Amino acid sequence: MNDSAPVITLIAVAVSSVVIGFFLQRMLWRHLPRLSGAPTPSFRNDVGAGMVTCILVTTVMAEGGVSWLSLAHSCFAIVAVPLSFIDSRLRILPNSLLLPFSLIASGLLGISAAVEGEWENFGRSLLGAAVLFLVYLCLAVISPAGLGMGDVKLSAVVGLYLAYQGWAWLLIGAAAGFFLGAISGLALLLVRRAHLKSAIPFGPSMLGGALITLFLSAMN
């Protein structure tokens, strides 16, 4: 684990991540083609997105220090917030966001591997992305009502990040996503926000499980 980032750096990260989270949410909902015509989030929602982004990114930097890997993890946290919100409200994970997300993630992890001499980690990362993608693709074919192709595509990015940390972390992160999905589905049933045949978005659970796993891996 890298040395913790100095306080002044964390303050700068906190302020900048609030701004990034706020404006990213506003821009995506107003300019992504798949979201055109959908009701735009309120100002309060945008502020909430900024605050959540701030908490996640600052936690990443506080634990991992200033490094390319921390920057890659911060990128994951930044994009996870609007992706979760979009999927929760509209039940879609737009390709126009997933594609650049995957390219940027691959680039940052590749740079981290080059700087730290961790090419084995990067190779495992690419393989893990393919493995998790195939697993989710099979699940989507078996149960198309449970998983959409957006979830399948997102699984490749999740696998990319988790496998970089190790195979064990990939298994833990994937399991955490399903666990959170089961908990959230049960909660929605209990409060009567869903019924047994409801299509419950799985993207937020995948991203939440991956974030928790990345935080835990950074602590070890």
Summary of the structure (lengths in Angstrom):
residues: 220
radius of gyration: 17.1
end to end distance: 7.0
largest distance: 51.3
contacts: 742
relative contact order: 0.12
helix: 80%
strand: 0%
